[in-house]
Amino acid sequence: MIPRFSYKVPVLYFQGLQAGGQLLTLDEIKKDLPPHSLQLLNESKWTFITREEHPHLSRPWFTLHPCGTSDWMKLLLHKLGDKDRSLQYLPAWLSVAGQAVGLKIPLKLYCSS
């Protein structure tokens, strides 16, 4: 059994596929990123895309490396109380991390019921 390192933050694993089902390379993925995400990828450490073994599927997937996630999440949620911070953590994380791969988060995820 191989021990796995835990960052204690969410990690976005993803794959890109060609029309015929072949996996895209990192260079091919970069060509399809939104312009602002490609700029972030080139400028910011937390959007660094790397290839890692998926923790449950045991196959290589691309991932947004989580090394800076904790720091930018603290900045994003610093004004919220503990309960609100817990409730908003995942939607806030998705709203930032998902941008790199074109994921759009519905506004209703941020509204409290």
Backbone atoms as SQL, in Angstrom:
CREATE TABLE atoms (id INTEGER PRIMARY KEY, chain TEXT, resi INTEGER, resn TEXT, atom TEXT, x REAL, y REAL, z REAL);
INSERT INTO atoms VALUES
  (1, 'A', 1, 'MET', 'N', 0.847, -1.182, 0.000),
  (2, 'A', 1, 'MET', 'CA', 0.000, 0.000, 0.000),
  (3, 'A', 1, 'MET', 'C', 0.895, 1.249, 0.000),
  (4, 'A', 2, 'ILE', 'N', 0.580, 2.185, -0.871),
  (5, 'A', 2, 'ILE', 'CA', 1.362, 3.412, -0.995),
  (6, 'A', 2, 'ILE', 'C', 0.718, 4.495, -0.128),
  (7, 'A', 3, 'PRO', 'N', 1.488, 5.099, 0.796),
  (8, 'A', 3, 'PRO', 'CA', 0.911, 6.179, 1.606),
  (9, 'A', 3, 'PRO', 'C', 0.643, 7.395, 0.735),
  (10, 'A', 4, 'ARG', 'N', -0.436, 8.101, 1.002),
  (11, 'A', 4, 'ARG', 'CA', -0.809, 9.286, 0.234),
  (12, 'A', 4, 'ARG', 'C', -0.681, 10.518, 1.116),
  (13, 'A', 5, 'PHE', 'N', -0.131, 11.555, 0.530),
  (14, 'A', 5, 'PHE', 'CA', 0.007, 12.827, 1.217),
  (15, 'A', 5, 'PHE', 'C', -1.333, 13.553, 1.159),
  (16, 'A', 6, 'SER', 'N', -1.733, 14.173, 2.237),
  (17, 'A', 6, 'SER', 'CA', -2.996, 14.904, 2.272),
  (18, 'A', 6, 'SER', 'C', -2.734, 16.391, 2.461),
  (19, 'A', 7, 'TYR', 'N', -3.375, 17.210, 1.636),
  (20, 'A', 7, 'TYR', 'CA', -3.245, 18.658, 1.756),
  (21, 'A', 7, 'TYR', 'C', -4.293, 19.243, 2.696),
  (22, 'A', 8, 'LYS', 'N', -5.303, 18.449, 3.066),
  (23, 'A', 8, 'LYS', 'CA', -6.404, 18.879, 3.928),
  (24, 'A', 8, 'LYS', 'C', -7.210, 20.017, 3.313),
  (25, 'A', 9, 'VAL', 'N', -7.245, 20.041, 1.982),
  (26, 'A', 9, 'VAL', 'CA', -8.062, 20.985, 1.215),
  (27, 'A', 9, 'VAL', 'C', -8.640, 20.217, 0.023),
  (28, 'A', 10, 'PRO', 'N', -9.702, 20.729, -0.590),
  (29, 'A', 10, 'PRO', 'CA', -10.220, 20.059, -1.787),
  (30, 'A', 10, 'PRO', 'C', -9.193, 20.108, -2.917),
  (31, 'A', 11, 'VAL', 'N', -9.249, 19.115, -3.785),
  (32, 'A', 11, 'VAL', 'CA', -8.380, 19.068, -4.960),
  (33, 'A', 11, 'VAL', 'C', -9.261, 18.765, -6.164),
  (34, 'A', 12, 'LEU', 'N', -9.078, 19.525, -7.240),
  (35, 'A', 12, 'LEU', 'CA', -9.847, 19.317, -8.464),
  (36, 'A', 12, 'LEU', 'C', -9.058, 18.415, -9.401),
  (37, 'A', 13, 'TYR', 'N', -9.560, 17.206, -9.642),
  (38, 'A', 13, 'TYR', 'CA', -8.986, 16.284, -10.617),
  (39, 'A', 13, 'TYR', 'C', -9.832, 16.367, -11.871),
  (40, 'A', 14, 'PHE', 'N', -9.181, 16.359, -13.035),
  (41, 'A', 14, 'PHE', 'CA', -9.937, 16.440, -14.290),
  (42, 'A', 14, 'PHE', 'C', -9.163, 15.789, -15.417),
  (43, 'A', 15, 'GLN', 'N', -9.889, 15.467, -16.486),
  (44, 'A', 15, 'GLN', 'CA', -9.290, 14.957, -17.710),
  (45, 'A', 15, 'GLN', 'C', -9.966, 15.634, -18.879),
  (46, 'A', 16, 'GLY', 'N', -9.241, 15.779, -19.946),
  (47, 'A', 16, 'GLY', 'CA', -9.793, 16.261, -21.197),
  (48, 'A', 16, 'GLY', 'C', -9.694, 15.149, -22.215),
  (49, 'A', 17, 'LEU', 'N', -10.739, 15.004, -23.012),
  (50, 'A', 17, 'LEU', 'CA', -10.765, 13.935, -24.009),
  (51, 'A', 17, 'LEU', 'C', -10.982, 14.498, -25.404),
  (52, 'A', 18, 'GLN', 'N', -10.314, 13.883, -26.383),
  (53, 'A', 18, 'GLN', 'CA', -10.564, 14.210, -27.778),
  (54, 'A', 18, 'GLN', 'C', -11.879, 13.555, -28.190),
  (55, 'A', 19, 'ALA', 'N', -12.413, 13.946, -29.354),
  (56, 'A', 19, 'ALA', 'CA', -13.691, 13.393, -29.822),
  (57, 'A', 19, 'ALA', 'C', -13.645, 11.868, -29.914),
  (58, 'A', 20, 'GLY', 'N', -12.484, 11.304, -30.226),
  (59, 'A', 20, 'GLY', 'CA', -12.352, 9.856, -30.350),
  (60, 'A', 20, 'GLY', 'C', -12.099, 9.149, -29.034),
  (61, 'A', 21, 'GLY', 'N', -12.036, 9.898, -27.928),
  (62, 'A', 21, 'GLY', 'CA', -11.861, 9.305, -26.616),
  (63, 'A', 21, 'GLY', 'C', -10.434, 9.300, -26.100),
  (64, 'A', 22, 'GLN', 'N', -9.469, 9.762, -26.898),
  (65, 'A', 22, 'GLN', 'CA', -8.080, 9.822, -26.435),
  (66, 'A', 22, 'GLN', 'C', -7.899, 10.976, -25.460),
  (67, 'A', 23, 'LEU', 'N', -7.062, 10.759, -24.449),
  (68, 'A', 23, 'LEU', 'CA', -6.797, 11.803, -23.462),
  (69, 'A', 23, 'LEU', 'C', -6.026, 12.955, -24.096),
  (70, 'A', 24, 'LEU', 'N', -6.380, 14.169, -23.688),
  (71, 'A', 24, 'LEU', 'CA', -5.649, 15.343, -24.144),
  (72, 'A', 24, 'LEU', 'C', -4.346, 15.486, -23.366),
  (73, 'A', 25, 'THR', 'N', -3.346, 16.063, -24.023),
  (74, 'A', 25, 'THR', 'CA', -2.096, 16.384, -23.345),
  (75, 'A', 25, 'THR', 'C', -2.275, 17.723, -22.624),
  (76, 'A', 26, 'LEU', 'N', -1.331, 18.073, -21.758),
  (77, 'A', 26, 'LEU', 'CA', -1.396, 19.351, -21.058),
  (78, 'A', 26, 'LEU', 'C', -1.385, 20.508, -22.048),
  (79, 'A', 27, 'ASP', 'N', -0.568, 20.434, -23.088),
  (80, 'A', 27, 'ASP', 'CA', -0.535, 21.508, -24.088),
  (81, 'A', 27, 'ASP', 'C', -1.882, 21.647, -24.793),
  (82, 'A', 28, 'GLU', 'N', -2.552, 20.540, -25.077),
  (83, 'A', 28, 'GLU', 'CA', -3.870, 20.594, -25.702),
  (84, 'A', 28, 'GLU', 'C', -4.905, 21.183, -24.748),
  (85, 'A', 29, 'ILE', 'N', -4.805, 20.856, -23.475),
  (86, 'A', 29, 'ILE', 'CA', -5.722, 21.412, -22.478),
  (87, 'A', 29, 'ILE', 'C', -5.528, 22.919, -22.380),
  (88, 'A', 30, 'LYS', 'N', -4.277, 23.365, -22.360),
  (89, 'A', 30, 'LYS', 'CA', -3.992, 24.798, -22.268),
  (90, 'A', 30, 'LYS', 'C', -4.623, 25.579, -23.422),
  (91, 'A', 31, 'LYS', 'N', -4.688, 24.971, -24.612),
  (92, 'A', 31, 'LYS', 'CA', -5.281, 25.641, -25.779),
  (93, 'A', 31, 'LYS', 'C', -6.778, 25.892, -25.585),
  (94, 'A', 32, 'ASP', 'N', -7.433, 25.067, -24.771),
  (95, 'A', 32, 'ASP', 'CA', -8.875, 25.177, -24.570),
  (96, 'A', 32, 'ASP', 'C', -9.278, 25.960, -23.321),
  (97, 'A', 33, 'LEU', 'N', -8.314, 26.390, -22.525),
  (98, 'A', 33, 'LEU', 'CA', -8.647, 27.151, -21.322),
  (99, 'A', 33, 'LEU', 'C', -9.139, 28.540, -21.690),
  (100, 'A', 34, 'PRO', 'N', -10.059, 29.091, -20.896),
  (101, 'A', 34, 'PRO', 'CA', -10.461, 30.481, -21.101),
  (102, 'A', 34, 'PRO', 'C', -9.232, 31.384, -20.966),
  (103, 'A', 35, 'PRO', 'N', -9.161, 32.499, -21.738),
  (104, 'A', 35, 'PRO', 'CA', -7.974, 33.369, -21.711),
  (105, 'A', 35, 'PRO', 'C', -7.572, 33.823, -20.303),
  (106, 'A', 36, 'HIS', 'N', -8.560, 34.207, -19.467),
  (107, 'A', 36, 'HIS', 'CA', -8.206, 34.657, -18.114),
  (108, 'A', 36, 'HIS', 'C', -7.623, 33.520, -17.281),
  (109, 'A', 37, 'SER', 'N', -8.070, 32.285, -17.509),
  (110, 'A', 37, 'SER', 'CA', -7.546, 31.144, -16.769),
  (111, 'A', 37, 'SER', 'C', -6.133, 30.799, -17.211),
  (112, 'A', 38, 'LEU', 'N', -5.878, 30.919, -18.505),
  (113, 'A', 38, 'LEU', 'CA', -4.526, 30.672, -18.996),
  (114, 'A', 38, 'LEU', 'C', -3.556, 31.691, -18.418),
  (115, 'A', 39, 'GLN', 'N', -4.005, 32.931, -18.301),
  (116, 'A', 39, 'GLN', 'CA', -3.175, 33.964, -17.685),
  (117, 'A', 39, 'GLN', 'C', -2.910, 33.617, -16.217),
  (118, 'A', 40, 'LEU', 'N', -3.938, 33.194, -15.492),
  (119, 'A', 40, 'LEU', 'CA', -3.765, 32.780, -14.096),
  (120, 'A', 40, 'LEU', 'C', -2.808, 31.592, -13.994),
  (121, 'A', 41, 'LEU', 'N', -2.947, 30.650, -14.912),
  (122, 'A', 41, 'LEU', 'CA', -2.088, 29.478, -14.915),
  (123, 'A', 41, 'LEU', 'C', -0.621, 29.889, -15.042),
  (124, 'A', 42, 'ASN', 'N', -0.368, 30.891, -15.850),
  (125, 'A', 42, 'ASN', 'CA', 1.004, 31.343, -16.067),
  (126, 'A', 42, 'ASN', 'C', 1.536, 32.206, -14.926),
  (127, 'A', 43, 'GLU', 'N', 0.643, 32.836, -14.162),
  (128, 'A', 43, 'GLU', 'CA', 1.070, 33.799, -13.139),
  (129, 'A', 43, 'GLU', 'C', 0.969, 33.304, -11.701),
  (130, 'A', 44, 'SER', 'N', 0.112, 32.348, -11.421),
  (131, 'A', 44, 'SER', 'CA', -0.209, 32.038, -10.031),
  (132, 'A', 44, 'SER', 'C', 0.137, 30.605, -9.662),
  (133, 'A', 45, 'LYS', 'N', 0.772, 30.437, -8.497),
  (134, 'A', 45, 'LYS', 'CA', 1.194, 29.102, -8.080),
  (135, 'A', 45, 'LYS', 'C', 0.033, 28.152, -7.810),
  (136, 'A', 46, 'TRP', 'N', -1.123, 28.645, -7.355),
  (137, 'A', 46, 'TRP', 'CA', -2.198, 27.727, -6.984),
  (138, 'A', 46, 'TRP', 'C', -2.936, 27.155, -8.174),
  (139, 'A', 47, 'THR', 'N', -2.742, 27.721, -9.356),
  (140, 'A', 47, 'THR', 'CA', -3.403, 27.162, -10.531),
  (141, 'A', 47, 'THR', 'C', -2.479, 26.257, -11.325),
  (142, 'A', 48, 'PHE', 'N', -1.345, 25.915, -10.780),
  (143, 'A', 48, 'PHE', 'CA', -0.410, 25.055, -11.476),
  (144, 'A', 48, 'PHE', 'C', -1.071, 23.707, -11.767),
  (145, 'A', 49, 'ILE', 'N', -1.125, 23.351, -13.031),
  (146, 'A', 49, 'ILE', 'CA', -1.712, 22.066, -13.418),
  (147, 'A', 49, 'ILE', 'C', -0.613, 21.024, -13.454),
  (148, 'A', 50, 'THR', 'N', -0.863, 19.909, -12.801),
  (149, 'A', 50, 'THR', 'CA', 0.098, 18.820, -12.772),
  (150, 'A', 50, 'THR', 'C', -0.640, 17.512, -13.015),
  (151, 'A', 51, 'ARG', 'N', 0.103, 16.480, -13.274),
  (152, 'A', 51, 'ARG', 'CA', -0.495, 15.160, -13.478),
  (153, 'A', 51, 'ARG', 'C', -0.166, 14.310, -12.259),
  (154, 'A', 52, 'GLU', 'N', -1.194, 13.770, -11.611),
  (155, 'A', 52, 'GLU', 'CA', -1.006, 12.944, -10.421),
  (156, 'A', 52, 'GLU', 'C', -1.896, 11.717, -10.512),
  (157, 'A', 53, 'GLU', 'N', -1.545, 10.720, -9.745),
  (158, 'A', 53, 'GLU', 'CA', -2.389, 9.534, -9.671),
  (159, 'A', 53, 'GLU', 'C', -3.647, 9.884, -8.884),
  (160, 'A', 54, 'HIS', 'N', -4.792, 9.567, -9.452),
  (161, 'A', 54, 'HIS', 'CA', -6.062, 9.801, -8.764),
  (162, 'A', 54, 'HIS', 'C', -6.108, 8.921, -7.522),
  (163, 'A', 55, 'PRO', 'N', -6.494, 9.477, -6.365),
  (164, 'A', 55, 'PRO', 'CA', -6.435, 8.701, -5.108),
  (165, 'A', 55, 'PRO', 'C', -7.351, 7.487, -5.061),
  (166, 'A', 56, 'HIS', 'N', -8.400, 7.446, -5.878),
  (167, 'A', 56, 'HIS', 'CA', -9.326, 6.311, -5.825),
  (168, 'A', 56, 'HIS', 'C', -9.293, 5.463, -7.090),
  (169, 'A', 57, 'LEU', 'N', -8.934, 6.077, -8.216),
  (170, 'A', 57, 'LEU', 'CA', -8.947, 5.340, -9.480),
  (171, 'A', 57, 'LEU', 'C', -7.578, 4.770, -9.848),
  (172, 'A', 58, 'SER', 'N', -6.537, 5.215, -9.146),
  (173, 'A', 58, 'SER', 'CA', -5.168, 4.730, -9.360),
  (174, 'A', 58, 'SER', 'C', -4.721, 4.853, -10.815),
  (175, 'A', 59, 'ARG', 'N', -5.126, 5.941, -11.454),
  (176, 'A', 59, 'ARG', 'CA', -4.687, 6.267, -12.808),
  (177, 'A', 59, 'ARG', 'C', -4.317, 7.739, -12.834),
  (178, 'A', 60, 'PRO', 'N', -3.444, 8.139, -13.753),
  (179, 'A', 60, 'PRO', 'CA', -3.057, 9.551, -13.794),
  (180, 'A', 60, 'PRO', 'C', -4.188, 10.450, -14.283),
  (181, 'A', 61, 'TRP', 'N', -4.398, 11.546, -13.561),
  (182, 'A', 61, 'TRP', 'CA', -5.352, 12.586, -13.923),
  (183, 'A', 61, 'TRP', 'C', -4.628, 13.918, -13.787),
  (184, 'A', 62, 'PHE', 'N', -5.140, 14.944, -14.449),
  (185, 'A', 62, 'PHE', 'CA', -4.634, 16.292, -14.222),
  (186, 'A', 62, 'PHE', 'C', -5.267, 16.819, -12.948),
  (187, 'A', 63, 'THR', 'N', -4.559, 17.685, -12.281),
  (188, 'A', 63, 'THR', 'CA', -5.082, 18.298, -11.066),
  (189, 'A', 63, 'THR', 'C', -4.571, 19.723, -10.958),
  (190, 'A', 64, 'LEU', 'N', -5.361, 20.572, -10.329),
  (191, 'A', 64, 'LEU', 'CA', -4.882, 21.896, -9.961),
  (192, 'A', 64, 'LEU', 'C', -4.164, 21.703, -8.643),
  (193, 'A', 65, 'HIS', 'N', -2.875, 21.912, -8.657),
  (194, 'A', 65, 'HIS', 'CA', -2.076, 21.615, -7.471),
  (195, 'A', 65, 'HIS', 'C', -2.552, 22.451, -6.289),
  (196, 'A', 66, 'PRO', 'N', -2.823, 21.826, -5.146),
  (197, 'A', 66, 'PRO', 'CA', -3.435, 22.508, -4.006),
  (198, 'A', 66, 'PRO', 'C', -2.465, 23.229, -3.066),
  (199, 'A', 67, 'CYS', 'N', -1.218, 23.433, -3.478),
  (200, 'A', 67, 'CYS', 'CA', -0.219, 23.960, -2.538),
  (201, 'A', 67, 'CYS', 'C', -0.589, 25.315, -1.930),
  (202, 'A', 68, 'GLY', 'N', -1.275, 26.188, -2.650),
  (203, 'A', 68, 'GLY', 'CA', -1.618, 27.499, -2.103),
  (204, 'A', 68, 'GLY', 'C', -3.077, 27.643, -1.702),
  (205, 'A', 69, 'THR', 'N', -3.848, 26.563, -1.807),
  (206, 'A', 69, 'THR', 'CA', -5.287, 26.629, -1.550),
  (207, 'A', 69, 'THR', 'C', -5.615, 27.178, -0.164),
  (208, 'A', 70, 'SER', 'N', -4.969, 26.686, 0.849),
  (209, 'A', 70, 'SER', 'CA', -5.265, 27.121, 2.212),
  (210, 'A', 70, 'SER', 'C', -5.079, 28.629, 2.371),
  (211, 'A', 71, 'ASP', 'N', -4.005, 29.174, 1.797),
  (212, 'A', 71, 'ASP', 'CA', -3.731, 30.612, 1.917),
  (213, 'A', 71, 'ASP', 'C', -4.791, 31.467, 1.228),
  (214, 'A', 72, 'TRP', 'N', -5.153, 31.118, -0.035),
  (215, 'A', 72, 'TRP', 'CA', -6.128, 31.974, -0.704),
  (216, 'A', 72, 'TRP', 'C', -7.539, 31.774, -0.178),
  (217, 'A', 73, 'MET', 'N', -7.832, 30.606, 0.396),
  (218, 'A', 73, 'MET', 'CA', -9.146, 30.413, 1.006),
  (219, 'A', 73, 'MET', 'C', -9.279, 31.247, 2.281),
  (220, 'A', 74, 'LYS', 'N', -8.204, 31.370, 3.038),
  (221, 'A', 74, 'LYS', 'CA', -8.232, 32.224, 4.232),
  (222, 'A', 74, 'LYS', 'C', -8.524, 33.669, 3.836),
  (223, 'A', 75, 'LEU', 'N', -7.899, 34.127, 2.753),
  (224, 'A', 75, 'LEU', 'CA', -8.151, 35.488, 2.271),
  (225, 'A', 75, 'LEU', 'C', -9.593, 35.662, 1.800),
  (226, 'A', 76, 'LEU', 'N', -10.103, 34.659, 1.118),
  (227, 'A', 76, 'LEU', 'CA', -11.447, 34.729, 0.554),
  (228, 'A', 76, 'LEU', 'C', -12.530, 34.727, 1.630),
  (229, 'A', 77, 'LEU', 'N', -12.318, 33.982, 2.709),
  (230, 'A', 77, 'LEU', 'CA', -13.364, 33.779, 3.714),
  (231, 'A', 77, 'LEU', 'C', -13.069, 34.439, 5.060),
  (232, 'A', 78, 'HIS', 'N', -12.070, 35.279, 5.146),
  (233, 'A', 78, 'HIS', 'CA', -11.615, 35.798, 6.439),
  (234, 'A', 78, 'HIS', 'C', -12.656, 36.591, 7.218),
  (235, 'A', 79, 'LYS', 'N', -13.635, 37.196, 6.559),
  (236, 'A', 79, 'LYS', 'CA', -14.626, 38.005, 7.282),
  (237, 'A', 79, 'LYS', 'C', -15.838, 37.213, 7.756),
  (238, 'A', 80, 'LEU', 'N', -15.909, 35.939, 7.399),
  (239, 'A', 80, 'LEU', 'CA', -17.055, 35.118, 7.802),
  (240, 'A', 80, 'LEU', 'C', -16.823, 34.487, 9.166),
  (241, 'A', 81, 'GLY', 'N', -17.896, 34.272, 9.905),
  (242, 'A', 81, 'GLY', 'CA', -17.811, 33.542, 11.170),
  (243, 'A', 81, 'GLY', 'C', -17.558, 32.072, 10.895),
  (244, 'A', 82, 'ASP', 'N', -17.241, 31.317, 11.942),
  (245, 'A', 82, 'ASP', 'CA', -16.895, 29.902, 11.779),
  (246, 'A', 82, 'ASP', 'C', -17.989, 29.101, 11.080),
  (247, 'A', 83, 'LYS', 'N', -19.259, 29.307, 11.483),
  (248, 'A', 83, 'LYS', 'CA', -20.358, 28.547, 10.887),
  (249, 'A', 83, 'LYS', 'C', -20.524, 28.911, 9.418),
  (250, 'A', 84, 'ASP', 'N', -20.530, 30.200, 9.089),
  (251, 'A', 84, 'ASP', 'CA', -20.677, 30.628, 7.701),
  (252, 'A', 84, 'ASP', 'C', -19.484, 30.183, 6.861),
  (253, 'A', 85, 'ARG', 'N', -18.296, 30.224, 7.451),
  (254, 'A', 85, 'ARG', 'CA', -17.093, 29.805, 6.731),
  (255, 'A', 85, 'ARG', 'C', -17.217, 28.332, 6.340),
  (256, 'A', 86, 'SER', 'N', -17.716, 27.498, 7.240),
  (257, 'A', 86, 'SER', 'CA', -17.894, 26.071, 6.950),
  (258, 'A', 86, 'SER', 'C', -18.908, 25.859, 5.834),
  (259, 'A', 87, 'LEU', 'N', -19.999, 26.620, 5.874),
  (260, 'A', 87, 'LEU', 'CA', -21.050, 26.473, 4.871),
  (261, 'A', 87, 'LEU', 'C', -20.625, 26.991, 3.498),
  (262, 'A', 88, 'GLN', 'N', -19.792, 28.008, 3.467),
  (263, 'A', 88, 'GLN', 'CA', -19.417, 28.644, 2.205),
  (264, 'A', 88, 'GLN', 'C', -18.100, 28.135, 1.628),
  (265, 'A', 89, 'TYR', 'N', -17.393, 27.292, 2.347),
  (266, 'A', 89, 'TYR', 'CA', -16.060, 26.879, 1.915),
  (267, 'A', 89, 'TYR', 'C', -16.075, 26.219, 0.531),
  (268, 'A', 90, 'LEU', 'N', -16.875, 25.186, 0.348),
  (269, 'A', 90, 'LEU', 'CA', -16.863, 24.461, -0.922),
  (270, 'A', 90, 'LEU', 'C', -17.350, 25.317, -2.091),
  (271, 'A', 91, 'PRO', 'N', -18.479, 26.028, -1.969),
  (272, 'A', 91, 'PRO', 'CA', -18.867, 26.894, -3.097),
  (273, 'A', 91, 'PRO', 'C', -17.807, 27.954, -3.424),
  (274, 'A', 92, 'ALA', 'N', -17.181, 28.521, -2.389),
  (275, 'A', 92, 'ALA', 'CA', -16.138, 29.521, -2.622),
  (276, 'A', 92, 'ALA', 'C', -14.939, 28.887, -3.319),
  (277, 'A', 93, 'TRP', 'N', -14.549, 27.712, -2.869),
  (278, 'A', 93, 'TRP', 'CA', -13.425, 27.016, -3.499),
  (279, 'A', 93, 'TRP', 'C', -13.725, 26.701, -4.963),
  (280, 'A', 94, 'LEU', 'N', -14.931, 26.170, -5.220),
  (281, 'A', 94, 'LEU', 'CA', -15.322, 25.860, -6.597),
  (282, 'A', 94, 'LEU', 'C', -15.347, 27.103, -7.478),
  (283, 'A', 95, 'SER', 'N', -15.772, 28.230, -6.907),
  (284, 'A', 95, 'SER', 'CA', -15.852, 29.460, -7.706),
  (285, 'A', 95, 'SER', 'C', -14.479, 29.934, -8.158),
  (286, 'A', 96, 'VAL', 'N', -13.445, 29.614, -7.403),
  (287, 'A', 96, 'VAL', 'CA', -12.089, 30.015, -7.770),
  (288, 'A', 96, 'VAL', 'C', -11.386, 28.912, -8.561),
  (289, 'A', 97, 'ALA', 'N', -11.327, 27.716, -8.002),
  (290, 'A', 97, 'ALA', 'CA', -10.605, 26.616, -8.649),
  (291, 'A', 97, 'ALA', 'C', -11.268, 26.204, -9.958),
  (292, 'A', 98, 'GLY', 'N', -12.579, 26.247, -9.999),
  (293, 'A', 98, 'GLY', 'CA', -13.293, 25.840, -11.204),
  (294, 'A', 98, 'GLY', 'C', -13.077, 26.751, -12.392),
  (295, 'A', 99, 'GLN', 'N', -12.708, 28.011, -12.140),
  (296, 'A', 99, 'GLN', 'CA', -12.461, 28.943, -13.242),
  (297, 'A', 99, 'GLN', 'C', -11.373, 28.453, -14.183),
  (298, 'A', 100, 'ALA', 'N', -10.387, 27.777, -13.649),
  (299, 'A', 100, 'ALA', 'CA', -9.261, 27.320, -14.457),
  (300, 'A', 100, 'ALA', 'C', -9.679, 26.331, -15.534),
  (301, 'A', 101, 'VAL', 'N', -10.787, 25.629, -15.308),
  (302, 'A', 101, 'VAL', 'CA', -11.260, 24.663, -16.299),
  (303, 'A', 101, 'VAL', 'C', -12.632, 25.039, -16.856),
  (304, 'A', 102, 'GLY', 'N', -13.035, 26.295, -16.684),
  (305, 'A', 102, 'GLY', 'CA', -14.279, 26.787, -17.269),
  (306, 'A', 102, 'GLY', 'C', -15.540, 26.402, -16.525),
  (307, 'A', 103, 'LEU', 'N', -15.440, 25.980, -15.268),
  (308, 'A', 103, 'LEU', 'CA', -16.605, 25.610, -14.466),
  (309, 'A', 103, 'LEU', 'C', -17.290, 26.868, -13.957),
  (310, 'A', 104, 'LYS', 'N', -18.586, 26.977, -14.172),
  (311, 'A', 104, 'LYS', 'CA', -19.354, 28.123, -13.695),
  (312, 'A', 104, 'LYS', 'C', -20.246, 27.668, -12.541),
  (313, 'A', 105, 'ILE', 'N', -20.188, 28.400, -11.441),
  (314, 'A', 105, 'ILE', 'CA', -20.923, 28.048, -10.228),
  (315, 'A', 105, 'ILE', 'C', -22.203, 28.878, -10.153),
  (316, 'A', 106, 'PRO', 'N', -23.379, 28.239, -10.018),
  (317, 'A', 106, 'PRO', 'CA', -24.628, 28.984, -9.908),
  (318, 'A', 106, 'PRO', 'C', -24.654, 29.872, -8.661),
  (319, 'A', 107, 'LEU', 'N', -25.167, 31.071, -8.814),
  (320, 'A', 107, 'LEU', 'CA', -25.243, 32.025, -7.721),
  (321, 'A', 107, 'LEU', 'C', -26.036, 31.477, -6.534),
  (322, 'A', 108, 'LYS', 'N', -27.038, 30.624, -6.767),
  (323, 'A', 108, 'LYS', 'CA', -27.859, 30.110, -5.676),
  (324, 'A', 108, 'LYS', 'C', -27.057, 29.295, -4.658),
  (325, 'A', 109, 'LEU', 'N', -25.866, 28.821, -5.017),
  (326, 'A', 109, 'LEU', 'CA', -25.033, 28.116, -4.044),
  (327, 'A', 109, 'LEU', 'C', -24.541, 29.028, -2.932),
  (328, 'A', 110, 'TYR', 'N', -24.519, 30.338, -3.197),
  (329, 'A', 110, 'TYR', 'CA', -24.032, 31.290, -2.199),
  (330, 'A', 110, 'TYR', 'C', -25.140, 31.853, -1.318),
  (331, 'A', 111, 'CYS', 'N', -26.364, 31.655, -1.715),
  (332, 'A', 111, 'CYS', 'CA', -27.490, 32.225, -0.963),
  (333, 'A', 111, 'CYS', 'C', -27.825, 31.319, 0.212),
  (334, 'A', 112, 'SER', 'N', -28.006, 31.920, 1.369),
  (335, 'A', 112, 'SER', 'CA', -28.417, 31.120, 2.521),
  (336, 'A', 112, 'SER', 'C', -29.924, 30.918, 2.481),
  (337, 'A', 113, 'SER', 'N', -30.343, 29.766, 2.979),
  (338, 'A', 113, 'SER', 'CA', -31.786, 29.465, 2.939),
  (339, 'A', 113, 'SER', 'C', -32.503, 29.935, 4.137);
